[in-house]
Amino acid sequence: MTKSELRKKYKSLRESFSTNEIEEKSLAIANHLVKMNVWNKTYFHLFLTIEEQKEVDTEFILQVLAGKDKEIVVSKSDFATFEMTHYLLTDNTKFKKNNYNIPEPIDGIEVPVSKIEVVFVPLLAYDLNGNRVGYGKGFYDKFLSKCNPETIKIGLSFFESEETIEDISVTDIKLDFCVTPNGVISF
């Protein structure tokens, strides 16, 4: 299937989930993450859930990161440039939803991309080769292309993989892992 077809398919599948199903599946994902060999890192980039899109609820992961005393990095999106600015999450961080309902920090301590060691990546679909489909604006591909080659890229998905995504581009950045309610897939 193409990215466009996959976006429609997985938005529709997510739409059918109840709040309880999202919570259960998100908790299962967080429980699998805890078992991964990434906890020796310090700087973790986490996307904040767009509830209206029925995304994986990252609150559980946020609690794990805070409990492990990790530096948590969150982003603000610039829809003119399709770039993200990254901020350290602190007790003083205030959030505001943007026009796309993405919770974003209003301001804060900026974190350079070079410091980020692990990125939890939002997605709609992914394939057996670690290719992913997002919402189509390219924010994460731009961001991940600037990360260090050693940065660990972990997709979070309610679903199992597609066999292949037909229209992969040279600018698409592959995942290293994807975590689902059923376990961890390594690419």
Disulfide bonds with the S-S distance in Angstrom:
none
